[in-house]
Amino acid sequence: MAIRKTRSDCTVGTLEKKNGLPPGTIRNKNGRDTRSDKRIGTIRKEYNKK
């Protein structure tokens, strides 16, 4: 079974629940927890800015 890329409009909270990850797994660059209502597309844009 193929694994698909996570959609950009998915939120961090949904991604963590869907993949069985504990809350707070996805973190910001400074080490703090990412808000659960932040979208995956926004995170990708932040990391591609460099």
C-alpha positions as CSV (number, residue, x, y, z in Angstrom):
1,M,0.0,0.0,0.0
2,A,1.4,3.4,-1.0
3,I,1.8,6.2,1.5
4,R,0.6,9.6,0.3
5,K,2.0,13.0,1.2
6,T,0.0,14.8,3.9
7,R,-2.3,17.5,2.5
8,S,-1.4,21.1,3.1
9,D,-4.8,22.0,4.5
10,C,-4.5,19.4,7.3
11,T,-3.9,20.8,10.8
12,V,-1.1,19.7,13.2
13,G,-3.6,18.3,15.7
14,T,-5.3,16.1,13.0
15,L,-1.9,14.9,11.7
16,E,-0.8,13.9,15.2
17,K,-4.1,12.0,15.8
18,K,-4.1,10.3,12.4
19,N,-0.5,9.0,12.8
20,G,-0.9,8.1,16.4
21,L,1.7,10.7,17.6
22,P,1.5,12.2,21.1
23,P,0.4,15.8,21.3
24,G,3.4,18.2,21.1
25,T,5.4,16.0,18.7
26,I,5.6,18.6,16.0
27,R,7.6,21.6,17.2
28,N,8.6,25.0,16.0
29,K,12.2,25.9,15.2
30,N,12.8,27.4,18.7
31,G,11.7,24.1,20.3
32,R,8.2,25.1,21.5
33,D,5.1,23.0,20.7
34,T,3.4,24.0,17.4
35,R,-0.2,25.1,17.8
36,S,-2.7,22.3,17.0
37,D,-4.7,24.5,14.7
38,K,-1.7,25.5,12.5
39,R,-1.9,24.1,9.0
40,I,0.8,21.8,7.5
41,G,1.1,24.1,4.4
42,T,2.2,27.0,6.7
43,I,4.8,24.9,8.3
44,R,6.2,23.8,4.9
45,K,6.4,27.5,3.8
46,E,8.3,28.5,7.0
47,Y,10.9,25.8,6.5
48,N,11.3,26.5,2.8
49,K,12.0,30.2,3.4
50,K,15.8,29.7,4.0
